[in-house]
Each structure stands twice: as structure tokens, then as C-alpha cells.
Amino acid sequence: MSTADAPLRAPPELEGPAPRVLVIQAPYYADVVGGMVDGALAVLAGIGAEAEVVEVAGAFELPAALRMAVRSGRYDGYLLFGCVVKGETDHYDHICREACRGVMDISVETAAPIGFGLLTVHTIQQAIARSSADRHNKGVEAANAMIGQIALARRLAETVA
């Protein structure tokens, strides 16, 4: 699905206390990542969430930071943001694959509510289109996805109790 085809969704309904969320950003492309973070923080503010923002060096460090945060047990959900633009070498392929695999491994292992906003694009123009303050902002999409996972986790925890 392309950015242009993405449906516009409101944040899911979230029962219970406002969540505590950690936002992990790899601001190599500061304007792009900042645009996604701003979009996500606006969504979080709209539900009264408490958000903490931390930085890592780059996309490759996102999974390790996520694992540290999940192990801390201090947060209800996690948002990860970064951007990798394809260059002339294989670096792009390796970084994108391993960062995505690392986050997926943690997601499956822990069932932590994660919103994943790592842009893997061929041009900076594609990144700008996905981080601008409009309906295509991937930070907003990642925040909504994470809120939905928090809501699901809470609902499933109630059915077990």
C-alpha cells in the first residue's frame, strides 16, 4: 500500500489509565524524523499519554534501545522513528533488514505494543512526503498502531483475569 492509498484513521479507543510511552528516535535526517515524532506526539497528547523521547545514533541502534526499554518495564508502549535513504552501496539493504528484523524479533518475543516508524526510502523527497504535517504522516500512523496494540493488550489481559 502506498502512502497515498493509506486510510485516514483516528486513534483507537483506549480504556484505562493514560499510557506511558517511550519514543526512540534515530535523528540522522532530523527534519524527517522530527516531523514523524511531532505527528506522534500530537496523537499521544490527544489521549493524555505521558511521553518520553530518547535518541540513539542511528537506525541500527533502534532494536537494542527497544530491548533495553522493554526490559525496564517502565512503559506501556514504544514508538521507534528513523529514516534510511538508499545510497550507492549495500549499506541501505543491511541496515534496513537488520533494524526491521531486530524490532520484529522483540515484538514477537515480548508482545510489547510497538509503533514502528522507520522510513526506508529511495529518495529524501519520499521521506519528506511521509513525515510532513498532513494525513500521510507515518508518525501518526505508528502512534495509532501502538495505541491499538495497547488497547488489545489491555482487553486480552481483562479476559484472562
Backbone bond lengths (Angstrom), bond angles and torsions (degrees), N, CA, C in turn:
res aa  C-N    CA-C-N  psi(-1)  N-CA   C-N-CA  omega(-1)  CA-C   N-CA-C  phi
1 M - - - 1.438 - - 1.525 108.27 -
2 S 1.294 116.29 134.15 1.453 119.83 178.70 1.521 110.46 -85.17
3 T 1.302 115.78 165.67 1.463 120.56 176.51 1.520 110.95 -58.46
4 A 1.323 116.88 -39.61 1.460 120.68 -178.23 1.523 111.84 -65.65
5 D 1.324 117.81 -28.63 1.468 122.16 -177.87 1.519 113.34 -88.86
6 A 1.320 117.86 -8.64 1.466 120.92 -174.70 1.521 110.34 -64.42
7 P 1.336 116.33 133.26 1.463 118.93 177.71 1.527 110.78 -70.62
8 L 1.321 115.88 146.98 1.460 121.10 176.29 1.522 107.60 -85.65
9 R 1.331 116.03 118.47 1.456 120.33 -176.46 1.518 110.65 -121.71
10 A 1.317 114.52 143.04 1.460 120.52 173.76 1.525 108.23 -83.07
11 P 1.333 117.22 158.78 1.469 118.50 176.08 1.529 110.11 -58.81
12 P 1.317 117.48 141.54 1.472 120.10 177.76 1.524 110.54 -64.52
13 E 1.317 115.62 156.26 1.456 120.96 174.66 1.522 108.45 -66.72
14 L 1.332 115.94 136.74 1.455 120.37 -178.28 1.514 109.14 -128.05
15 E 1.322 115.71 113.59 1.460 121.83 177.30 1.519 109.65 -81.59
16 G 1.323 116.10 153.54 1.455 120.23 174.59 1.512 112.89 91.23
17 P 1.318 115.34 -168.32 1.465 119.87 -175.72 1.525 111.96 -67.96
18 A 1.322 114.37 156.47 1.468 119.97 176.55 1.532 108.37 -60.20
19 P 1.325 116.85 135.96 1.462 119.11 -176.46 1.526 112.96 -77.14
20 R 1.304 114.38 155.73 1.463 122.16 171.82 1.526 106.49 -101.90
21 V 1.333 116.42 123.08 1.464 121.49 -171.59 1.525 109.90 -123.85
22 L 1.325 115.51 136.65 1.453 121.21 171.97 1.517 108.89 -102.34
23 V 1.317 115.51 126.78 1.462 122.87 175.85 1.524 107.16 -104.38
24 I 1.330 116.23 119.15 1.462 121.57 179.51 1.523 107.06 -109.51
25 Q 1.326 115.81 120.24 1.459 118.90 -177.98 1.525 111.57 -120.95
26 A 1.314 114.20 141.55 1.456 122.70 173.67 1.533 105.46 -112.26
27 P 1.318 117.61 90.65 1.471 120.44 -167.34 1.528 114.97 -85.75
28 Y 1.333 117.21 45.27 1.462 119.93 179.01 1.528 110.49 -60.46
29 Y 1.315 117.43 -41.37 1.466 123.32 171.22 1.526 105.99 -106.25
30 A 1.317 115.58 84.68 1.465 121.99 -167.09 1.523 113.43 -57.50
31 D 1.322 118.44 -42.71 1.466 120.07 -178.54 1.526 111.44 -66.56
32 V 1.310 116.26 -41.03 1.461 121.29 179.90 1.522 110.11 -66.17
33 V 1.311 116.86 -52.89 1.462 120.61 -178.52 1.530 109.86 -64.55
34 G 1.316 116.78 -40.05 1.460 120.31 177.45 1.518 112.65 -59.92
35 G 1.316 117.26 -37.21 1.462 120.74 177.34 1.514 112.09 -64.24
36 M 1.328 116.11 -41.03 1.473 118.91 177.78 1.522 110.94 -68.55
37 V 1.322 116.80 -42.39 1.463 120.47 179.46 1.529 109.54 -62.28
38 D 1.315 117.81 -43.88 1.465 120.45 178.13 1.527 111.40 -58.79
39 G 1.332 116.39 -43.83 1.466 119.66 178.04 1.516 111.74 -61.46
40 A 1.321 116.46 -43.65 1.462 120.52 179.79 1.523 111.52 -66.12
41 L 1.327 117.07 -43.03 1.466 119.84 -179.51 1.524 111.44 -63.66
42 A 1.320 117.93 -33.24 1.465 120.44 176.74 1.530 110.51 -65.43
43 V 1.324 116.77 -41.16 1.465 120.38 176.76 1.528 109.91 -63.23
44 L 1.321 116.84 -45.64 1.467 120.86 -179.24 1.523 111.44 -63.05
45 A 1.324 116.55 -40.50 1.469 119.77 177.59 1.528 110.70 -61.79
46 G 1.319 115.86 -35.88 1.461 120.52 -179.72 1.515 114.07 -64.63
47 I 1.322 117.73 -22.27 1.473 120.24 177.34 1.530 111.35 -107.90
48 G 1.320 116.02 7.00 1.464 119.77 178.44 1.512 114.66 74.99
49 A 1.316 118.14 19.57 1.465 121.58 -178.72 1.519 111.16 -70.50
50 E 1.313 115.13 150.41 1.457 121.80 172.56 1.521 106.79 -94.64
51 A 1.335 116.57 123.10 1.466 120.56 -176.67 1.518 110.76 -120.40
52 E 1.315 114.41 137.64 1.460 122.26 173.22 1.526 106.63 -120.11
53 V 1.328 116.94 135.66 1.464 121.70 -178.46 1.521 109.32 -114.38
54 V 1.342 115.55 130.12 1.459 121.64 175.46 1.524 108.38 -127.88
55 E 1.337 115.24 159.18 1.457 120.93 179.77 1.516 111.03 -116.68
56 V 1.331 114.76 147.18 1.457 122.33 169.73 1.526 106.89 -124.52
57 A 1.318 116.35 167.55 1.458 120.51 -174.17 1.519 113.17 -64.69
58 G 1.323 117.27 -42.31 1.455 120.07 -176.05 1.510 111.51 -163.40
59 A 1.319 115.66 -176.33 1.459 121.58 -177.48 1.526 112.32 -59.45
60 F 1.308 117.05 -35.32 1.456 121.16 -178.24 1.528 111.70 -61.47
61 E 1.322 117.18 -28.94 1.469 121.44 -178.08 1.529 113.45 -85.69
62 L 1.318 118.40 -8.16 1.465 120.45 -178.14 1.533 113.34 -58.84
63 P 1.334 120.12 -48.24 1.465 118.08 -178.58 1.528 114.19 -62.22
64 A 1.314 118.45 -40.83 1.469 119.87 -179.98 1.522 110.82 -65.11
65 A 1.319 116.87 -41.32 1.470 119.84 177.43 1.524 110.59 -63.41
66 L 1.332 116.32 -40.43 1.465 120.08 177.43 1.521 111.03 -61.54
67 R 1.312 117.51 -45.48 1.474 120.50 179.80 1.531 110.51 -60.45
68 M 1.338 117.40 -44.09 1.469 120.21 177.97 1.520 110.65 -59.13
69 A 1.312 115.97 -43.38 1.467 120.54 -177.73 1.526 111.44 -67.01
70 V 1.322 117.14 -43.70 1.467 120.10 178.97 1.523 109.89 -61.77
71 R 1.315 116.34 -43.32 1.472 119.89 179.32 1.519 112.49 -62.39
72 S 1.323 117.44 -27.62 1.468 120.14 -179.59 1.526 111.87 -66.98
73 G 1.322 116.94 -27.47 1.462 120.88 -179.57 1.519 114.36 69.58
74 R 1.315 118.17 13.98 1.472 122.02 -174.33 1.523 114.17 -90.77
75 Y 1.333 118.37 -7.20 1.465 120.22 -171.02 1.522 110.84 -128.69
76 D 1.333 114.17 152.48 1.458 121.06 175.72 1.524 111.55 -88.85
77 G 1.336 116.73 -24.63 1.454 120.32 -178.20 1.517 111.22 -157.44
78 Y 1.318 114.52 166.78 1.471 121.03 -173.01 1.523 109.41 -138.20
79 L 1.315 115.35 135.64 1.464 121.97 174.23 1.513 108.37 -120.07
80 L 1.321 116.13 132.83 1.466 121.43 -179.81 1.522 109.05 -121.46
81 F 1.337 115.72 131.68 1.461 120.13 -178.56 1.514 111.37 -134.49
82 G 1.306 114.85 138.55 1.450 122.25 176.33 1.510 109.22 -170.23
83 C 1.313 115.75 178.20 1.456 121.43 -179.89 1.523 108.80 -150.48
84 V 1.325 115.15 131.51 1.456 121.43 174.76 1.528 106.95 -125.71
85 V 1.328 115.91 122.20 1.466 121.72 179.77 1.521 108.40 -104.75
86 K 1.318 115.47 131.01 1.471 120.78 -177.50 1.526 110.38 -61.45
87 G 1.318 114.37 132.98 1.461 121.01 176.61 1.510 110.68 -115.72
88 E 1.306 115.70 -152.28 1.461 121.21 -175.18 1.525 113.78 -90.71
89 T 1.323 118.01 -7.25 1.472 120.53 -176.28 1.522 110.54 -116.28
90 D 1.316 115.92 178.51 1.467 122.00 178.73 1.531 112.93 -77.41
91 H 1.311 117.79 -4.71 1.467 121.85 -178.41 1.524 111.43 -50.40
92 Y 1.312 117.16 -45.37 1.466 123.02 179.78 1.530 110.63 -53.33
93 D 1.324 116.04 -50.74 1.466 120.49 -176.86 1.520 111.51 -61.35
94 H 1.309 116.87 -44.43 1.468 120.52 -178.25 1.528 111.62 -66.71
95 I 1.310 116.81 -47.38 1.474 120.56 -178.40 1.521 110.79 -63.62
96 C 1.324 117.30 -47.70 1.464 120.19 -178.88 1.519 111.68 -61.32
97 R 1.320 116.49 -47.67 1.466 120.90 -178.19 1.522 110.95 -61.74
98 E 1.312 117.13 -48.47 1.466 120.02 -175.04 1.522 112.66 -71.75
99 A 1.327 117.36 -36.97 1.464 119.37 176.94 1.527 109.90 -64.49
100 C 1.319 116.67 -45.41 1.463 120.17 179.34 1.523 111.44 -64.89
101 R 1.317 116.97 -44.12 1.463 120.39 179.02 1.523 110.81 -62.07
102 G 1.318 116.62 -42.69 1.459 120.29 179.79 1.512 112.46 -60.92
103 V 1.320 116.55 -44.32 1.468 120.24 179.12 1.526 110.25 -66.70
104 M 1.326 117.42 -41.77 1.464 120.24 179.33 1.523 110.83 -63.67
105 D 1.309 117.65 -41.51 1.470 120.29 177.84 1.524 111.15 -57.80
106 I 1.319 116.78 -44.54 1.466 120.93 -179.91 1.521 110.32 -67.63
107 S 1.314 116.90 -39.64 1.457 121.31 179.00 1.525 111.39 -59.91
108 V 1.308 116.29 -48.85 1.461 120.79 -178.78 1.529 111.13 -68.90
109 E 1.316 116.53 -40.90 1.466 121.60 -178.24 1.524 112.36 -65.70
110 T 1.330 116.92 -40.52 1.461 120.45 -170.97 1.523 114.60 -107.89
111 A 1.319 118.20 -17.80 1.471 123.41 -173.02 1.522 111.90 58.86
112 A 1.318 117.16 25.53 1.462 121.05 178.09 1.527 110.13 -68.90
113 P 1.326 118.10 140.20 1.463 121.26 175.31 1.537 110.26 -69.40
114 I 1.319 115.96 112.09 1.465 122.05 -174.59 1.516 109.65 -126.34
115 G 1.320 115.60 133.99 1.459 121.97 168.57 1.516 106.83 -109.17
116 F 1.322 116.96 122.31 1.465 121.75 -171.28 1.516 109.89 -110.19
117 G 1.319 116.15 110.34 1.457 122.27 -179.03 1.512 112.04 -118.32
118 L 1.316 117.37 56.53 1.458 120.82 174.36 1.520 107.52 -96.51
119 L 1.323 116.29 109.03 1.458 120.20 177.08 1.518 108.84 -76.86
120 T 1.308 116.48 129.10 1.465 122.68 175.86 1.524 105.45 -122.13
121 V 1.323 115.55 95.65 1.458 121.25 -168.64 1.523 111.48 -123.57
122 H 1.312 114.75 164.16 1.459 120.46 178.95 1.517 112.52 -92.77
123 T 1.338 116.86 -23.05 1.466 120.65 -179.64 1.520 110.35 -139.66
124 I 1.306 115.61 156.48 1.469 119.69 176.84 1.530 110.39 -66.00
125 Q 1.315 117.40 -29.32 1.467 120.32 177.38 1.532 110.80 -62.88
126 Q 1.325 117.25 -38.27 1.463 120.01 175.61 1.525 111.00 -63.41
127 A 1.310 117.00 -39.15 1.465 121.03 178.59 1.520 111.09 -65.67
128 I 1.312 116.83 -43.42 1.470 120.90 179.23 1.523 110.20 -61.44
129 A 1.330 116.88 -42.05 1.465 120.86 179.65 1.526 111.91 -61.16
130 R 1.321 117.34 -27.46 1.464 121.48 -176.91 1.527 113.45 -97.42
131 S 1.316 116.50 0.07 1.469 119.96 -178.53 1.520 112.94 -126.98
132 S 1.303 117.48 3.38 1.466 121.33 179.85 1.524 110.25 -74.30
133 A 1.313 114.90 162.34 1.468 120.84 -178.18 1.530 109.81 -81.45
134 D 1.326 115.89 64.28 1.460 121.12 176.20 1.524 108.69 -139.71
135 R 1.308 117.21 -168.70 1.470 120.85 -174.42 1.522 113.57 -70.99
136 H 1.328 118.74 -6.32 1.458 121.39 -178.36 1.530 112.57 -101.03
137 N 1.310 117.56 11.93 1.460 121.27 -176.39 1.534 110.53 -69.04
138 K 1.326 115.76 118.07 1.460 120.81 -177.66 1.522 112.72 -71.06
139 G 1.327 117.84 -19.93 1.458 120.38 174.01 1.513 111.45 -66.33
140 V 1.324 116.00 -40.79 1.465 121.18 176.03 1.525 109.44 -62.79
141 E 1.328 116.78 -45.67 1.465 120.35 179.82 1.525 111.39 -61.40
142 A 1.328 117.31 -43.47 1.463 120.65 -179.59 1.532 110.81 -64.48
143 A 1.322 117.22 -41.19 1.467 120.65 179.08 1.522 110.60 -64.01
144 N 1.321 117.23 -43.69 1.464 120.09 178.55 1.524 111.42 -63.19
145 A 1.323 116.88 -40.14 1.467 120.30 178.33 1.524 110.61 -63.48
146 M 1.320 117.18 -43.43 1.462 120.86 -179.88 1.529 110.70 -64.93
147 I 1.318 117.54 -42.73 1.469 120.44 178.46 1.528 109.96 -60.87
148 G 1.317 116.50 -40.33 1.467 119.88 176.66 1.514 112.20 -61.13
149 Q 1.332 116.87 -38.04 1.467 120.39 178.66 1.535 110.99 -70.38
150 I 1.328 117.32 -37.61 1.470 119.90 175.39 1.525 109.42 -62.21
151 A 1.331 116.81 -44.89 1.466 121.20 179.57 1.529 110.36 -60.73
152 L 1.320 117.11 -43.45 1.461 120.68 179.27 1.527 111.08 -64.32
153 A 1.318 116.92 -44.40 1.469 120.50 179.33 1.524 110.53 -60.38
154 R 1.320 117.02 -42.00 1.468 119.96 179.33 1.522 110.89 -66.16
155 R 1.329 116.37 -42.45 1.473 119.47 179.77 1.526 111.20 -63.50
156 L 1.321 117.04 -43.85 1.464 120.23 -179.85 1.517 111.83 -68.03
157 A 1.324 117.91 -34.40 1.474 120.95 176.97 1.517 110.66 -65.02
158 E 1.331 118.04 -34.79 1.460 121.60 178.43 1.518 111.49 -68.38
159 T 1.329 117.49 -36.18 1.452 119.79 -177.11 1.520 112.00 -73.33
160 V 1.328 117.62 -22.19 1.464 121.45 178.57 1.517 110.94 -82.92
161 A 1.323 116.72 -33.72 1.470 121.66 -175.33 1.506 113.78 -64.84
